[in-house]
Amino acid sequence: MIGYGGHSYDRAKFAGNEAIQLDSEGVDLDGDNIVDGFIDYWDISKPKNTNGTFEFTATSINNAAVSKSTSIYIK
């Protein structure tokens, strides 16, 4: 999942259960030494679900009042 907030600013759920964030790494897409976003890695294995909606919310590191959310159904 690609987010803008990075690590402690992001939240995710899968099938209604809180996902555990494993890692977050900054990404510089154009080589200008400025982080353009973050790739977040999530553990959605517990409790065991075979399908459901993955919901992700990224909150800006500059302004906690600004956030973006998205979701996808995983089958």
PDB file as gemmi writes it, atoms N, CA and C in Angstrom:
CRYST1    1.000    1.000    1.000  90.00  90.00  90.00 P 1                      
ATOM      1  N   MET A   1       0.840  -1.153   0.000  1.00  0.00           N  
ATOM      2  CA  MET A   1       0.000   0.000   0.000  1.00  0.00           C  
ATOM      3  C   MET A   1       0.897   1.230   0.000  1.00  0.00           C  
ATOM      4  N   ILE A   2       0.618   2.165  -0.853  1.00  0.00           N  
ATOM      5  CA  ILE A   2       1.407   3.396  -0.895  1.00  0.00           C  
ATOM      6  C   ILE A   2       0.622   4.492  -0.181  1.00  0.00           C  
ATOM      7  N   GLY A   3       1.276   5.139   0.775  1.00  0.00           N  
ATOM      8  CA  GLY A   3       0.639   6.205   1.538  1.00  0.00           C  
ATOM      9  C   GLY A   3       1.507   7.446   1.573  1.00  0.00           C  
ATOM     10  N   TYR A   4       0.966   8.532   2.101  1.00  0.00           N  
ATOM     11  CA  TYR A   4       1.732   9.763   2.186  1.00  0.00           C  
ATOM     12  C   TYR A   4       2.217  10.045   3.593  1.00  0.00           C  
ATOM     13  N   GLY A   5       1.511   9.581   4.592  1.00  0.00           N  
ATOM     14  CA  GLY A   5       1.847   9.933   5.974  1.00  0.00           C  
ATOM     15  C   GLY A   5       3.084   9.238   6.503  1.00  0.00           C  
ATOM     16  N   GLY A   6       3.190   7.966   6.269  1.00  0.00           N  
ATOM     17  CA  GLY A   6       4.334   7.218   6.767  1.00  0.00           C  
ATOM     18  C   GLY A   6       4.135   6.675   8.163  1.00  0.00           C  
ATOM     19  N   HIS A   7       4.575   5.511   8.385  1.00  0.00           N  
ATOM     20  CA  HIS A   7       4.559   4.692   9.588  1.00  0.00           C  
ATOM     21  C   HIS A   7       3.457   5.021  10.590  1.00  0.00           C  
ATOM     22  N   SER A   8       3.720   5.745  11.637  1.00  0.00           N  
ATOM     23  CA  SER A   8       2.750   5.903  12.719  1.00  0.00           C  
ATOM     24  C   SER A   8       1.545   6.764  12.336  1.00  0.00           C  
ATOM     25  N   TYR A   9       1.541   7.356  11.171  1.00  0.00           N  
ATOM     26  CA  TYR A   9       0.431   8.199  10.740  1.00  0.00           C  
ATOM     27  C   TYR A   9      -0.625   7.416   9.960  1.00  0.00           C  
ATOM     28  N   ASP A  10      -0.331   6.160   9.581  1.00  0.00           N  
ATOM     29  CA  ASP A  10      -1.229   5.374   8.756  1.00  0.00           C  
ATOM     30  C   ASP A  10      -1.974   4.325   9.569  1.00  0.00           C  
ATOM     31  N   ARG A  11      -3.186   3.999   9.142  1.00  0.00           N  
ATOM     32  CA  ARG A  11      -4.019   2.993   9.792  1.00  0.00           C  
ATOM     33  C   ARG A  11      -4.645   2.119   8.713  1.00  0.00           C  
ATOM     34  N   ALA A  12      -4.848   0.837   9.054  1.00  0.00           N  
ATOM     35  CA  ALA A  12      -5.499  -0.071   8.120  1.00  0.00           C  
ATOM     36  C   ALA A  12      -6.313  -1.109   8.872  1.00  0.00           C  
ATOM     37  N   LYS A  13      -7.359  -1.592   8.196  1.00  0.00           N  
ATOM     38  CA  LYS A  13      -8.185  -2.677   8.710  1.00  0.00           C  
ATOM     39  C   LYS A  13      -8.424  -3.655   7.571  1.00  0.00           C  
ATOM     40  N   PHE A  14      -8.585  -4.928   7.941  1.00  0.00           N  
ATOM     41  CA  PHE A  14      -8.987  -5.934   6.969  1.00  0.00           C  
ATOM     42  C   PHE A  14     -10.133  -6.723   7.563  1.00  0.00           C  
ATOM     43  N   ALA A  15     -11.249  -6.759   6.848  1.00  0.00           N  
ATOM     44  CA  ALA A  15     -12.459  -7.456   7.298  1.00  0.00           C  
ATOM     45  C   ALA A  15     -12.877  -6.984   8.693  1.00  0.00           C  
ATOM     46  N   GLY A  16     -12.706  -5.681   8.960  1.00  0.00           N  
ATOM     47  CA  GLY A  16     -13.115  -5.104  10.227  1.00  0.00           C  
ATOM     48  C   GLY A  16     -12.111  -5.221  11.363  1.00  0.00           C  
ATOM     49  N   ASN A  17     -10.991  -5.900  11.122  1.00  0.00           N  
ATOM     50  CA  ASN A  17      -9.967  -6.088  12.151  1.00  0.00           C  
ATOM     51  C   ASN A  17      -8.775  -5.185  11.892  1.00  0.00           C  
ATOM     52  N   GLU A  18      -8.200  -4.619  12.960  1.00  0.00           N  
ATOM     53  CA  GLU A  18      -7.022  -3.771  12.820  1.00  0.00           C  
ATOM     54  C   GLU A  18      -5.869  -4.562  12.196  1.00  0.00           C  
ATOM     55  N   ALA A  19      -5.242  -4.008  11.177  1.00  0.00           N  
ATOM     56  CA  ALA A  19      -4.058  -4.614  10.563  1.00  0.00           C  
ATOM     57  C   ALA A  19      -2.823  -4.140  11.332  1.00  0.00           C  
ATOM     58  N   ILE A  20      -1.804  -4.964  11.349  1.00  0.00           N  
ATOM     59  CA  ILE A  20      -0.553  -4.627  12.032  1.00  0.00           C  
ATOM     60  C   ILE A  20       0.454  -4.130  10.998  1.00  0.00           C  
ATOM     61  N   GLN A  21       0.948  -2.910  11.192  1.00  0.00           N  
ATOM     62  CA  GLN A  21       1.932  -2.373  10.253  1.00  0.00           C  
ATOM     63  C   GLN A  21       3.301  -2.972  10.556  1.00  0.00           C  
ATOM     64  N   LEU A  22       3.886  -3.618   9.556  1.00  0.00           N  
ATOM     65  CA  LEU A  22       5.182  -4.267   9.712  1.00  0.00           C  
ATOM     66  C   LEU A  22       6.342  -3.338   9.395  1.00  0.00           C  
ATOM     67  N   ASP A  23       6.172  -2.492   8.401  1.00  0.00           N  
ATOM     68  CA  ASP A  23       7.267  -1.617   7.975  1.00  0.00           C  
ATOM     69  C   ASP A  23       6.711  -0.494   7.121  1.00  0.00           C  
ATOM     70  N   SER A  24       7.476   0.550   6.975  1.00  0.00           N  
ATOM     71  CA  SER A  24       7.146   1.679   6.121  1.00  0.00           C  
ATOM     72  C   SER A  24       8.449   2.234   5.582  1.00  0.00           C  
ATOM     73  N   GLU A  25       8.545   2.341   4.268  1.00  0.00           N  
ATOM     74  CA  GLU A  25       9.788   2.871   3.694  1.00  0.00           C  
ATOM     75  C   GLU A  25       9.493   4.030   2.749  1.00  0.00           C  
ATOM     76  N   GLY A  26      10.300   5.063   2.864  1.00  0.00           N  
ATOM     77  CA  GLY A  26      10.153   6.229   2.003  1.00  0.00           C  
ATOM     78  C   GLY A  26      10.542   5.902   0.578  1.00  0.00           C  
ATOM     79  N   VAL A  27       9.859   6.550  -0.373  1.00  0.00           N  
ATOM     80  CA  VAL A  27      10.119   6.333  -1.794  1.00  0.00           C  
ATOM     81  C   VAL A  27      10.398   7.679  -2.454  1.00  0.00           C  
ATOM     82  N   ASP A  28      11.500   7.746  -3.181  1.00  0.00           N  
ATOM     83  CA  ASP A  28      11.870   8.929  -3.963  1.00  0.00           C  
ATOM     84  C   ASP A  28      11.694   8.552  -5.431  1.00  0.00           C  
ATOM     85  N   LEU A  29      10.601   8.961  -6.035  1.00  0.00           N  
ATOM     86  CA  LEU A  29      10.261   8.530  -7.390  1.00  0.00           C  
ATOM     87  C   LEU A  29      11.098   9.182  -8.486  1.00  0.00           C  
ATOM     88  N   ASP A  30      11.624  10.371  -8.235  1.00  0.00           N  
ATOM     89  CA  ASP A  30      12.327  11.075  -9.306  1.00  0.00           C  
ATOM     90  C   ASP A  30      13.793  11.383  -9.001  1.00  0.00           C  
ATOM     91  N   GLY A  31      14.330  10.795  -7.946  1.00  0.00           N  
ATOM     92  CA  GLY A  31      15.754  10.936  -7.654  1.00  0.00           C  
ATOM     93  C   GLY A  31      16.193  12.295  -7.148  1.00  0.00           C  
ATOM     94  N   ASP A  32      15.261  13.103  -6.617  1.00  0.00           N  
ATOM     95  CA  ASP A  32      15.623  14.447  -6.154  1.00  0.00           C  
ATOM     96  C   ASP A  32      15.919  14.495  -4.649  1.00  0.00           C  
ATOM     97  N   ASN A  33      16.039  13.326  -4.011  1.00  0.00           N  
ATOM     98  CA  ASN A  33      16.321  13.211  -2.575  1.00  0.00           C  
ATOM     99  C   ASN A  33      15.214  13.776  -1.691  1.00  0.00           C  
ATOM    100  N   ILE A  34      13.986  13.821  -2.229  1.00  0.00           N  
ATOM    101  CA  ILE A  34      12.806  14.213  -1.461  1.00  0.00           C  
ATOM    102  C   ILE A  34      11.851  13.022  -1.466  1.00  0.00           C  
ATOM    103  N   VAL A  35      11.399  12.623  -0.284  1.00  0.00           N  
ATOM    104  CA  VAL A  35      10.472  11.494  -0.187  1.00  0.00           C  
ATOM    105  C   VAL A  35       9.123  11.908  -0.780  1.00  0.00           C  
ATOM    106  N   ASP A  36       8.683  11.160  -1.800  1.00  0.00           N  
ATOM    107  CA  ASP A  36       7.420  11.445  -2.475  1.00  0.00           C  
ATOM    108  C   ASP A  36       6.248  10.696  -1.850  1.00  0.00           C  
ATOM    109  N   GLY A  37       6.509   9.652  -1.115  1.00  0.00           N  
ATOM    110  CA  GLY A  37       5.469   8.835  -0.494  1.00  0.00           C  
ATOM    111  C   GLY A  37       6.114   7.703   0.280  1.00  0.00           C  
ATOM    112  N   PHE A  38       5.296   6.800   0.778  1.00  0.00           N  
ATOM    113  CA  PHE A  38       5.782   5.676   1.560  1.00  0.00           C  
ATOM    114  C   PHE A  38       5.135   4.390   1.076  1.00  0.00           C  
ATOM    115  N   ILE A  39       5.875   3.297   1.091  1.00  0.00           N  
ATOM    116  CA  ILE A  39       5.305   1.971   0.879  1.00  0.00           C  
ATOM    117  C   ILE A  39       5.155   1.343   2.250  1.00  0.00           C  
ATOM    118  N   ASP A  40       3.924   0.955   2.569  1.00  0.00           N  
ATOM    119  CA  ASP A  40       3.625   0.373   3.873  1.00  0.00           C  
ATOM    120  C   ASP A  40       3.354  -1.115   3.714  1.00  0.00           C  
ATOM    121  N   TYR A  41       3.863  -1.901   4.646  1.00  0.00           N  
ATOM    122  CA  TYR A  41       3.665  -3.346   4.650  1.00  0.00           C  
ATOM    123  C   TYR A  41       2.805  -3.697   5.859  1.00  0.00           C  
ATOM    124  N   TRP A  42       1.719  -4.459   5.623  1.00  0.00           N  
ATOM    125  CA  TRP A  42       0.737  -4.764   6.657  1.00  0.00           C  
ATOM    126  C   TRP A  42       0.574  -6.269   6.829  1.00  0.00           C  
ATOM    127  N   ASP A  43       0.372  -6.696   8.072  1.00  0.00           N  
ATOM    128  CA  ASP A  43       0.036  -8.080   8.380  1.00  0.00           C  
ATOM    129  C   ASP A  43      -1.479  -8.138   8.576  1.00  0.00           C  
ATOM    130  N   ILE A  44      -2.159  -8.854   7.673  1.00  0.00           N  
ATOM    131  CA  ILE A  44      -3.616  -8.989   7.765  1.00  0.00           C  
ATOM    132  C   ILE A  44      -4.007 -10.447   8.033  1.00  0.00           C  
ATOM    133  N   SER A  45      -3.078 -11.221   8.586  1.00  0.00           N  
ATOM    134  CA  SER A  45      -3.303 -12.652   8.765  1.00  0.00           C  
ATOM    135  C   SER A  45      -4.076 -13.012  10.035  1.00  0.00           C  
ATOM    136  N   LYS A  46      -4.228 -12.084  10.970  1.00  0.00           N  
ATOM    137  CA  LYS A  46      -4.908 -12.407  12.232  1.00  0.00           C  
ATOM    138  C   LYS A  46      -5.966 -11.374  12.554  1.00  0.00           C  
ATOM    139  N   PRO A  47      -7.173 -11.800  12.913  1.00  0.00           N  
ATOM    140  CA  PRO A  47      -7.612 -13.189  12.833  1.00  0.00           C  
ATOM    141  C   PRO A  47      -7.734 -13.625  11.375  1.00  0.00           C  
ATOM    142  N   LYS A  48      -7.725 -14.916  11.177  1.00  0.00           N  
ATOM    143  CA  LYS A  48      -7.700 -15.458   9.815  1.00  0.00           C  
ATOM    144  C   LYS A  48      -8.975 -15.097   9.061  1.00  0.00           C  
ATOM    145  N   ASN A  49      -8.802 -14.442   7.952  1.00  0.00           N  
ATOM    146  CA  ASN A  49      -9.903 -14.092   7.051  1.00  0.00           C  
ATOM    147  C   ASN A  49      -9.523 -14.530   5.644  1.00  0.00           C  
ATOM    148  N   THR A  50     -10.471 -15.050   4.912  1.00  0.00           N  
ATOM    149  CA  THR A  50     -10.173 -15.445   3.536  1.00  0.00           C  
ATOM    150  C   THR A  50     -10.531 -14.347   2.556  1.00  0.00           C  
ATOM    151  N   ASN A  51     -11.458 -13.474   2.946  1.00  0.00           N  
ATOM    152  CA  ASN A  51     -11.777 -12.340   2.085  1.00  0.00           C  
ATOM    153  C   ASN A  51     -12.385 -11.231   2.932  1.00  0.00           C  
ATOM    154  N   GLY A  52     -12.434 -10.060   2.357  1.00  0.00           N  
ATOM    155  CA  GLY A  52     -13.001  -8.914   3.062  1.00  0.00           C  
ATOM    156  C   GLY A  52     -12.468  -7.615   2.494  1.00  0.00           C  
ATOM    157  N   THR A  53     -12.881  -6.524   3.081  1.00  0.00           N  
ATOM    158  CA  THR A  53     -12.466  -5.199   2.624  1.00  0.00           C  
ATOM    159  C   THR A  53     -11.226  -4.748   3.384  1.00  0.00           C  
ATOM    160  N   PHE A  54     -10.200  -4.359   2.634  1.00  0.00           N  
ATOM    161  CA  PHE A  54      -9.001  -3.753   3.206  1.00  0.00           C  
ATOM    162  C   PHE A  54      -9.209  -2.250   3.140  1.00  0.00           C  
ATOM    163  N   GLU A  55      -9.210  -1.591   4.295  1.00  0.00           N  
ATOM    164  CA  GLU A  55      -9.408  -0.145   4.381  1.00  0.00           C  
ATOM    165  C   GLU A  55      -8.111   0.502   4.851  1.00  0.00           C  
ATOM    166  N   PHE A  56      -7.682   1.547   4.174  1.00  0.00           N  
ATOM    167  CA  PHE A  56      -6.418   2.213   4.475  1.00  0.00           C  
ATOM    168  C   PHE A  56      -6.645   3.710   4.600  1.00  0.00           C  
ATOM    169  N   THR A  57      -6.071   4.301   5.648  1.00  0.00           N  
ATOM    170  CA  THR A  57      -6.128   5.753   5.828  1.00  0.00           C  
ATOM    171  C   THR A  57      -4.721   6.277   6.077  1.00  0.00           C  
ATOM    172  N   ALA A  58      -4.311   7.258   5.286  1.00  0.00           N  
ATOM    173  CA  ALA A  58      -3.018   7.920   5.448  1.00  0.00           C  
ATOM    174  C   ALA A  58      -3.276   9.346   5.917  1.00  0.00           C  
ATOM    175  N   THR A  59      -2.592   9.741   6.976  1.00  0.00           N  
ATOM    176  CA  THR A  59      -2.710  11.093   7.519  1.00  0.00           C  
ATOM    177  C   THR A  59      -1.417  11.850   7.245  1.00  0.00           C  
ATOM    178  N   SER A  60      -1.542  13.085   6.824  1.00  0.00           N  
ATOM    179  CA  SER A  60      -0.383  13.912   6.499  1.00  0.00           C  
ATOM    180  C   SER A  60       0.529  14.101   7.710  1.00  0.00           C  
ATOM    181  N   ILE A  61       1.838  14.030   7.485  1.00  0.00           N  
ATOM    182  CA  ILE A  61       2.789  14.298   8.565  1.00  0.00           C  
ATOM    183  C   ILE A  61       2.884  15.799   8.848  1.00  0.00           C  
ATOM    184  N   ASN A  62       2.384  16.634   7.928  1.00  0.00           N  
ATOM    185  CA  ASN A  62       2.444  18.081   8.090  1.00  0.00           C  
ATOM    186  C   ASN A  62       1.205  18.661   8.764  1.00  0.00           C  
ATOM    187  N   ASN A  63       0.070  17.961   8.631  1.00  0.00           N  
ATOM    188  CA  ASN A  63      -1.178  18.471   9.172  1.00  0.00           C  
ATOM    189  C   ASN A  63      -2.079  17.280   9.506  1.00  0.00           C  
ATOM    190  N   ALA A  64      -2.223  16.971  10.778  1.00  0.00           N  
ATOM    191  CA  ALA A  64      -2.988  15.800  11.213  1.00  0.00           C  
ATOM    192  C   ALA A  64      -4.462  15.878  10.841  1.00  0.00           C  
ATOM    193  N   ALA A  65      -4.949  17.057  10.471  1.00  0.00           N  
ATOM    194  CA  ALA A  65      -6.342  17.195  10.066  1.00  0.00           C  
ATOM    195  C   ALA A  65      -6.570  16.756   8.621  1.00  0.00           C  
ATOM    196  N   VAL A  66      -5.488  16.499   7.882  1.00  0.00           N  
ATOM    197  CA  VAL A  66      -5.596  16.109   6.474  1.00  0.00           C  
ATOM    198  C   VAL A  66      -5.309  14.621   6.346  1.00  0.00           C  
ATOM    199  N   SER A  67      -6.296  13.883   5.842  1.00  0.00           N  
ATOM    200  CA  SER A  67      -6.095  12.452   5.619  1.00  0.00           C  
ATOM    201  C   SER A  67      -6.829  12.019   4.361  1.00  0.00           C  
ATOM    202  N   LYS A  68      -6.386  10.911   3.804  1.00  0.00           N  
ATOM    203  CA  LYS A  68      -6.993  10.316   2.618  1.00  0.00           C  
ATOM    204  C   LYS A  68      -7.234   8.843   2.923  1.00  0.00           C  
ATOM    205  N   SER A  69      -8.352   8.329   2.462  1.00  0.00           N  
ATOM    206  CA  SER A  69      -8.694   6.933   2.694  1.00  0.00           C  
ATOM    207  C   SER A  69      -9.056   6.259   1.391  1.00  0.00           C  
ATOM    208  N   THR A  70      -8.835   4.935   1.356  1.00  0.00           N  
ATOM    209  CA  THR A  70      -9.243   4.140   0.205  1.00  0.00           C  
ATOM    210  C   THR A  70      -9.524   2.733   0.696  1.00  0.00           C  
ATOM    211  N   SER A  71     -10.183   1.947  -0.127  1.00  0.00           N  
ATOM    212  CA  SER A  71     -10.458   0.571   0.233  1.00  0.00           C  
ATOM    213  C   SER A  71     -10.523  -0.293  -1.011  1.00  0.00           C  
ATOM    214  N   ILE A  72     -10.300  -1.600  -0.793  1.00  0.00           N  
ATOM    215  CA  ILE A  72     -10.397  -2.568  -1.871  1.00  0.00           C  
ATOM    216  C   ILE A  72     -10.910  -3.869  -1.278  1.00  0.00           C  
ATOM    217  N   TYR A  73     -11.786  -4.553  -2.017  1.00  0.00           N  
ATOM    218  CA  TYR A  73     -12.301  -5.822  -1.555  1.00  0.00           C  
ATOM    219  C   TYR A  73     -11.344  -6.919  -2.023  1.00  0.00           C  
ATOM    220  N   ILE A  74     -10.855  -7.729  -1.090  1.00  0.00           N  
ATOM    221  CA  ILE A  74      -9.920  -8.818  -1.394  1.00  0.00           C  
ATOM    222  C   ILE A  74     -10.689 -10.127  -1.293  1.00  0.00           C  
ATOM    223  N   LYS A  75     -10.654 -10.901  -2.374  1.00  0.00           N  
ATOM    224  CA  LYS A  75     -11.392 -12.153  -2.420  1.00  0.00           C  
ATOM    225  C   LYS A  75     -10.449 -13.338  -2.474  1.00  0.00           C  
TER     226      LYS A  75                                                      
END                                                                             
